[in-house]
Amino acid sequence: MPNDSNTHLHSQLAETQRELAQAKADLTQLKAEYQEFVYIISHDLSAPLRQIEGFSEMVLERHKDDFDDKSKRHFDFILKAGHSIRNILDDLTGYSRIIKRDEPFTDIDLNVIISSNLAELSSVIESSSASISIDTMPIVKGDEELISQMFYHLIHNALHYHLPNTPANITLSVDELDNFWQFCITDDGIGIPENIHEKIFKMFRRGVSEKKYTGAGVGLTYVQKILTKHQGSIWLKSEKGIGSSFYFTLRKA
């Protein structure tokens, strides 16, 4: 006769296999629903928005001599709102690409990545009279495009949120831990109140007024999602009016 404990073990194993199969089926369904959601955003909403923008611009151009200043301002509001919606759709689509992207990890020389980011941000660096100090960076394993995007957003934020009429001072350092590389990007900018440290990682949530500092509030959301895909994490230390230090980790190869 079979041992009762073995029978119970086999029964538990069969149940676990059924649960795993159901979880896999549920995940497949969720992926399909997500892809449909992204398609609606990128196609079904974009098409009518293009019509609103296009016809508004056409009416304004053809009849601008017939409109008074107030009516022209109203059309400007319509067009600005349309552009804002388009930016939001573009940001949502960009976020979905991060989630869906499944490229193989390769060796990445972060020195090359960061150098390319700085070249791309050269006009922002010049306008903020920034001084940037960077440690020699390691080679890591990851998705090169996503890692580059992550460093770009972090460096751009450090440059963008500097104090008015004050040169930006930024440092990017790295420490080697047992299983991780721990990075830190520090600035002497406007800082972030402690009560909104978690908020700033959420989509479209910002810690400052758009009138003072332009932006949609997606950069740090992108950064956190990219780090999650690389089994890393991010946190910060900051004080309003003093500056911020963003710490983040990437696993060693």
Secondary structure, DSSP 8 states (H G I E B T S, - for coil): ---HHHHHHHHHHHHHHHHHHHHHHHHHHHHHHHHHHHHIIIIITHHHHHHHHHHHHHHHHHHTTTS-HHHHHHHHHHHHHHHHHHHHHHHHHHHHHHHH-----EEEEHHHHHHHHHHHTHHHHHHTT-EEEE----EEEE-HHHHHHHHHHHHHHHHHT--TTS--EEEEEEEE-SSEEEEEEEE-SS---GGGTTGGGSTT--SS-TTTS---S-HHHHHHHHHHHTT--EEEEEETTTEEEEEEEEE--
